[in-house]
């Protein structure tokens, strides 16, 4: 676990909250990406996650409150069980859409988003939350149709506050604080 102070005192880090994928799942996805996603910019293994809420640039002084709300939501959360449902492309990204068995990931996302709204640091998107892992980014939609990876059931045990650092080669995600689900 790292301290929220590591992102700098007076800056405006780009933040998001997400479920961390188990190492075995991230490894399997990285192998699948190498085998089936030759076009576009593959999302690095260490950047694979399931976003709960994207906050964007926030004052660094808000980090302790944001992390506190994630901790509170995580204590009450049951570990989700996710399965790959389908591959989907948007204008700029390819993703694996996940089935959320028993709605546990959705319940955690809703709880986190509500807490962040009350804190005044987040506003929900108009579209419903969609559990997914972004696996590739591109400038032009490649219209891929890769076979789905056989990951079985994926059950993340942690959620984290991430700092998204923009680099010429793409974003690099740094875990600011990680918390166990279910206390």
C-alpha positions as a Python dict, from the first residue, in 0.01 Angstrom:
ca = {
    (1, 'X'): (0, 0, 0),
    (2, 'X'): (130, 344, -82),
    (3, 'X'): (51, 674, 80),
    (4, 'X'): (-179, 928, -88),
    (5, 'X'): (101, 1180, -38),
    (6, 'X'): (309, 1016, -311),
    (7, 'X'): (130, 1204, -590),
    (8, 'X'): (248, 1545, -476),
    (9, 'X'): (105, 1807, -245),
    (10, 'X'): (-23, 2086, -467),
    (11, 'X'): (-89, 1911, -798),
    (12, 'X'): (-402, 1784, -968),
    (13, 'X'): (-352, 1412, -1025),
    (14, 'X'): (-583, 1231, -1270),
    (15, 'X'): (-760, 975, -1053),
    (16, 'X'): (-984, 675, -1091),
    (17, 'X'): (-1102, 391, -869),
    (18, 'X'): (-1096, 35, -997),
    (19, 'X'): (-1099, -334, -918),
    (20, 'X'): (-752, -484, -941),
    (21, 'X'): (-732, -802, -1144),
    (22, 'X'): (-572, -1109, -985),
    (23, 'X'): (-217, -1169, -1114),
    (24, 'X'): (-312, -1493, -1292),
    (25, 'X'): (-595, -1317, -1476),
    (26, 'X'): (-371, -1026, -1580),
    (27, 'X'): (-106, -1272, -1702),
    (28, 'X'): (-363, -1470, -1905),
    (29, 'X'): (-503, -1149, -2057),
    (30, 'X'): (-154, -1031, -2155),
    (31, 'X'): (-91, -1361, -2336),
    (32, 'X'): (-431, -1335, -2509),
    (33, 'X'): (-358, -974, -2614),
    (34, 'X'): (-24, -1074, -2771),
    (35, 'X'): (-193, -1357, -2962),
    (36, 'X'): (-506, -1176, -3085),
    (37, 'X'): (-469, -796, -3075),
    (38, 'X'): (-200, -718, -3328),
    (39, 'X'): (-349, -384, -3434),
    (40, 'X'): (-365, -83, -3206),
    (41, 'X'): (-189, -3, -2881),
    (42, 'X'): (-232, -295, -2643),
    (43, 'X'): (-302, -192, -2283),
    (44, 'X'): (-2, -302, -2073),
    (45, 'X'): (-57, -590, -1833),
    (46, 'X'): (-8, -369, -1525),
    (47, 'X'): (-276, -126, -1651),
    (48, 'X'): (-552, -389, -1684),
    (49, 'X'): (-837, -321, -1438),
    (50, 'X'): (-1216, -280, -1405),
    (51, 'X'): (-1297, 90, -1353),
    (52, 'X'): (-1546, 171, -1077),
    (53, 'X'): (-1535, 552, -1117),
    (54, 'X'): (-1320, 793, -1319),
    (55, 'X'): (-1270, 1123, -1138),
    (56, 'X'): (-1026, 1299, -1370),
    (57, 'X'): (-795, 1575, -1246),
    (58, 'X'): (-861, 1645, -877),
    (59, 'X'): (-676, 1854, -621),
    (60, 'X'): (-421, 1635, -439),
    (61, 'X'): (-569, 1747, -107),
    (62, 'X'): (-887, 1552, -189),
    (63, 'X'): (-699, 1219, -201),
    (64, 'X'): (-740, 1127, 168),
    (65, 'X'): (-1119, 1171, 146),
    (66, 'X'): (-1142, 978, -181),
    (67, 'X'): (-933, 691, -42),
    (68, 'X'): (-1142, 694, 276),
    (69, 'X'): (-1463, 653, 78),
    (70, 'X'): (-1312, 364, -118),
    (71, 'X'): (-1206, 198, 211),
    (72, 'X'): (-1557, 237, 354),
    (73, 'X'): (-1721, 94, 42),
    (74, 'X'): (-1472, -193, 24),
    (75, 'X'): (-1539, -304, 381),
    (76, 'X'): (-1908, -354, 297),
    (77, 'X'): (-1844, -516, -43),
    (78, 'X'): (-1865, -883, -128),
    (79, 'X'): (-1603, -1013, -370),
    (80, 'X'): (-1745, -999, -721),
    (81, 'X'): (-1742, -1291, -960),
    (82, 'X'): (-1687, -1183, -1320),
    (83, 'X'): (-1680, -1375, -1649),
    (84, 'X'): (-1590, -1261, -1999),
    (85, 'X'): (-1914, -1209, -2191),
    (86, 'X'): (-1810, -1046, -2520),
    (87, 'X'): (-1560, -827, -2702),
    (88, 'X'): (-1674, -472, -2784),
    (89, 'X'): (-1517, -179, -2969),
    (90, 'X'): (-1589, 189, -2920),
    (91, 'X'): (-1452, 480, -3122),
    (92, 'X'): (-1110, 455, -2954),
    (93, 'X'): (-1088, 136, -2747),
    (94, 'X'): (-1149, -237, -2753),
    (95, 'X'): (-1274, -402, -2436),
    (96, 'X'): (-1385, -726, -2284),
    (97, 'X'): (-1732, -678, -2138),
    (98, 'X'): (-1781, -882, -1822),
    (99, 'X'): (-2081, -1061, -1679),
    (100, 'X'): (-2125, -956, -1316),
    (101, 'X'): (-2254, -1266, -1138),
    (102, 'X'): (-2498, -1162, -862),
    (103, 'X'): (-2431, -793, -933),
    (104, 'X'): (-2160, -757, -670),
    (105, 'X'): (-1925, -544, -883),
    (106, 'X'): (-2218, -324, -985),
    (107, 'X'): (-2322, -282, -622),
    (108, 'X'): (-1967, -178, -529),
    (109, 'X'): (-1949, 66, -823),
    (110, 'X'): (-2284, 220, -723),
    (111, 'X'): (-2177, 251, -358),
    (112, 'X'): (-1841, 408, -449),
    (113, 'X'): (-2000, 650, -695),
    (114, 'X'): (-2267, 757, -444),
    (115, 'X'): (-2005, 814, -175),
    (116, 'X'): (-1789, 1020, -412),
    (117, 'X'): (-2091, 1226, -520),
    (118, 'X'): (-2170, 1305, -155),
    (119, 'X'): (-1806, 1404, -112),
    (120, 'X'): (-1848, 1643, -406),
    (121, 'X'): (-1567, 1497, -620),
    (122, 'X'): (-1765, 1297, -876),
    (123, 'X'): (-2071, 1313, -1098),
    (124, 'X'): (-2214, 993, -1243),
    (125, 'X'): (-2226, 942, -1616),
    (126, 'X'): (-2568, 933, -1784),
    (127, 'X'): (-2505, 585, -1923),
    (128, 'X'): (-2519, 286, -1687),
    (129, 'X'): (-2197, 145, -1546),
    (130, 'X'): (-2057, -139, -1760),
    (131, 'X'): (-1809, -385, -1609),
    (132, 'X'): (-1526, -421, -1860),
    (133, 'X'): (-1151, -440, -1908),
    (134, 'X'): (-1005, -215, -2178),
    (135, 'X'): (-751, -429, -2366),
    (136, 'X'): (-653, -215, -2668),
    (137, 'X'): (-662, 150, -2779),
    (138, 'X'): (-643, 281, -3134),
    (139, 'X'): (-690, 583, -3357),
    (140, 'X'): (-898, 397, -3615),
    (141, 'X'): (-1138, 123, -3517),
    (142, 'X'): (-978, -203, -3636),
    (143, 'X'): (-1305, -402, -3630),
    (144, 'X'): (-1141, -697, -3463),
    (145, 'X'): (-1328, -1015, -3384),
    (146, 'X'): (-1092, -1198, -3153),
    (147, 'X'): (-1188, -1522, -2984),
    (148, 'X'): (-1274, -1460, -2620),
    (149, 'X'): (-1009, -1547, -2364),
    (150, 'X'): (-1094, -1842, -2140),
    (151, 'X'): (-1043, -1683, -1799),
    (152, 'X'): (-1312, -1877, -1614),
    (153, 'X'): (-1443, -1696, -1308),
    (154, 'X'): (-1247, -1387, -1208),
    (155, 'X'): (-1289, -1274, -849),
    (156, 'X'): (-1095, -956, -765),
    (157, 'X'): (-1008, -926, -396),
    (158, 'X'): (-890, -564, -403),
    (159, 'X'): (-996, -221, -520),
    (160, 'X'): (-759, 72, -559),
    (161, 'X'): (-726, 444, -611),
    (162, 'X'): (-514, 491, -923),
    (163, 'X'): (-319, 792, -1046),
    (164, 'X'): (-314, 810, -1427),
    (165, 'X'): (11, 966, -1547),
    (166, 'X'): (-2, 1070, -1912),
    (167, 'X'): (310, 986, -2113),
    (168, 'X'): (387, 1007, -2489),
    (169, 'X'): (365, 627, -2502),
    (170, 'X'): (24, 623, -2329),
    (171, 'X'): (-107, 647, -1976),
    (172, 'X'): (77, 479, -1691),
    (173, 'X'): (-138, 382, -1392),
    (174, 'X'): (9, 401, -1045),
    (175, 'X'): (-170, 252, -744),
    (176, 'X'): (-202, 519, -477),
    (177, 'X'): (-384, 302, -226),
    (178, 'X'): (-515, -52, -245),
    (179, 'X'): (-780, -199, -13),
    (180, 'X'): (-916, -549, 40),
    (181, 'X'): (-1279, -615, -42),
    (182, 'X'): (-1495, -736, 246),
    (183, 'X'): (-1273, -583, 511),
}
